[in-house]
Amino acid sequence: MTSTFAVTWDYRCPFARNAHEHVLTGLAAGADWQVRFLPFSLGQAHVEEGQPSVWDAPDQDSGIVALQAGVVVRDEYPDQFPAVHRALFAARHDEGLHLEDRSVVERVLTSHVPADAVFERIDDGTALAKVRAEHEEFVASHSVWGVPTFIADDQAVFVRLMNRAQSGADPDPSLKAITKVLDLLTGWTDLNEFKHTTIPR
């Protein structure tokens, strides 16, 4: 039976990186999942009262260029999205690069898709409008406040998975991890919070 769910991301979050690596690994292994990848701007979520929104002042946010690029690739180059998605997370968390630097995003894109075409969507405002619409849709419908949030039907949960699933990893741990998340999300809605007091590592 197909599991249908959505999951939010912002490339700046290491826990979003972990969760999305597991989802991508599971999908590559043939998991029967119908996944909607949802952009969520952490910058917008943390705008202080009286300050301009990320939508009005995108140049002030360090993650919005990469987030827009990811959405354009998701929508216009879906076959390349998994590779670009992984690579943008890697640029930030494995290489320690700054995603507000357009040249960093451009380098990632150029390896997979026409970077100029992606930046055209960013520069004409199309990509930002899409990010804003999806961000605001799920803030309104599911009270989403962070990444990664898994969403199925009327349920939404913020999840932190501690381990990664780098490209080429054994898919079994990823399949098990995401299946457990989905089981709790849709099958045990009484559980609101379950958090270890320490991290055993």
C-alpha positions in Angstrom: 0.0 0.0 0.0 1.4 3.4 -1.0 2.3 5.8 1.8 1.6 9.4 0.9 3.3 12.1 2.9 5.1 15.4 2.7 8.3 16.5 4.3 9.7 20.0 4.8 13.2 21.2 4.2 15.6 24.1 4.5 19.2 23.3 3.4 20.7 24.9 6.5 19.3 22.3 8.9 21.4 19.2 9.5 18.4 17.3 10.7 16.6 18.1 7.5 19.6 16.7 5.7 19.4 13.5 7.7 15.7 13.0 7.1 15.8 13.8 3.4 18.8 11.5 2.9 16.7 8.7 4.4 13.7 9.6 2.2 15.8 9.8 -1.0 17.6 6.5 -0.2 14.3 4.8 0.4 12.8 6.1 -2.8 15.9 5.0 -4.8 15.4 1.6 -3.3 11.9 1.4 -4.6 9.9 2.3 -1.5 6.2 2.6 -2.1 6.1 6.2 -1.0 4.4 9.2 -2.7 6.4 12.1 -1.3 5.9 15.8 -1.6 9.0 17.8 -0.8 8.0 21.1 0.8 10.2 24.2 1.1 10.1 25.9 4.5 12.1 29.0 5.2 13.8 28.9 8.6 14.7 32.6 8.0 11.0 33.5 7.7 10.1 31.5 10.7 12.5 33.5 12.8 11.8 37.0 11.5 11.5 39.3 14.5 8.5 41.5 15.0 8.8 44.7 13.0 11.5 43.4 10.7 11.0 42.8 7.0 9.9 39.4 5.9 12.2 37.1 3.9 9.6 37.5 1.0 10.2 41.3 1.0 13.9 41.2 1.7 15.3 37.9 0.4 18.8 39.2 0.0 19.0 39.4 3.8 18.4 35.6 4.3 21.2 33.1 4.0 19.2 30.2 2.8 16.6 31.5 0.4 18.6 31.3 -2.8 19.3 27.5 -2.3 15.7 26.9 -1.3 14.4 28.6 -4.4 16.9 26.6 -6.5 15.7 23.3 -5.0 12.1 24.1 -5.7 12.8 25.0 -9.4 14.7 21.8 -9.8 12.0 19.8 -8.1 9.4 21.2 -10.4 11.2 21.6 -13.7 13.9 18.9 -13.5 12.3 16.2 -11.3 14.6 13.5 -12.5 17.6 15.5 -11.3 16.1 16.6 -8.0 17.4 13.8 -5.8 21.0 14.5 -6.9 20.7 18.3 -6.6 18.9 18.0 -3.3 21.7 15.8 -1.8 24.4 18.1 -3.3 22.9 21.3 -1.8 22.8 19.7 1.6 26.3 18.4 1.1 27.6 21.9 0.1 26.3 23.3 3.4 27.0 20.5 5.8 29.9 18.4 4.4 31.8 21.2 2.7 30.9 24.0 5.1 30.0 26.4 2.2 27.7 29.4 2.4 24.5 28.9 0.5 23.9 32.7 0.3 26.8 32.7 -2.2 25.2 32.3 -5.6 28.4 30.8 -7.0 28.1 27.9 -4.6 24.6 27.2 -5.6 25.5 27.7 -9.3 28.4 25.2 -9.0 26.0 22.5 -7.6 23.4 23.2 -10.2 25.8 23.1 -13.1 26.8 19.5 -12.4 23.2 18.4 -12.9 20.9 21.0 -14.6 21.1 24.3 -16.6 22.0 26.7 -13.9 21.1 29.8 -16.0 17.6 28.5 -16.4 17.2 27.9 -12.7 18.6 31.4 -11.8 16.2 32.9 -14.4 13.3 31.6 -12.3 14.9 33.0 -9.1 15.7 36.4 -10.6 12.2 36.9 -12.0 10.5 36.2 -8.7 8.8 33.0 -9.8 10.7 30.7 -7.5 10.3 33.0 -4.4 6.6 33.2 -5.0 6.4 29.4 -5.1 8.4 29.0 -1.9 6.3 31.6 -0.2 3.0 29.9 -1.3 4.0 26.5 -0.1 5.6 27.7 3.1 2.5 29.7 4.1 0.1 27.0 3.0 1.4 24.5 5.5 2.0 27.0 8.3 -1.7 27.8 7.9 -3.0 24.3 7.4 -0.7 22.3 9.8 0.9 24.9 12.0 4.4 23.9 10.6 7.2 25.7 12.4 10.4 23.9 11.5 12.2 21.3 9.5 12.0 18.5 9.0 8.3 18.2 9.5 6.5 15.1 8.2 2.9 15.6 7.1 0.2 13.1 6.3 -3.4 14.0 6.0 -4.2 16.2 9.0 -1.2 15.2 11.1 2.2 16.8 11.2 5.2 16.0 13.3 8.7 17.6 13.7 11.3 14.8 13.6 15.0 14.6 14.4 16.7 11.5 13.0 20.3 11.3 14.3 21.9 9.1 11.6 22.5 9.9 7.9 22.0 7.9 4.7 24.7 9.0 2.3 24.5 8.2 -1.3 25.0 4.5 -1.9 24.2 3.6 1.7 22.4 0.3 2.6 18.7 1.3 2.2 17.4 -1.0 4.9 18.0 1.5 7.8 16.4 4.3 5.8 13.3 2.2 5.0 12.9 1.2 8.6 13.5 4.8 9.9 10.9 6.4 7.6 8.4 3.6 8.1 8.6 4.1 11.9 8.1 7.8 11.5 5.1 7.3 9.3 3.7 4.6 11.7 3.9 7.1 14.6 2.6 10.0 12.5 -0.5 8.3 11.3 -1.0 5.3 13.7 -0.4 6.7 17.1 -1.6 10.3 17.3 -1.7 10.2 21.1 2.1 10.5 21.2 3.0 14.2 21.2 6.6 14.2 22.4 9.3 11.6 22.9 12.8 13.0 23.3 15.9 11.5 24.8 17.5 13.5 27.5 21.0 12.7 26.3 22.5 11.6 23.0 24.4 8.3 23.4 27.4 9.1 21.2 
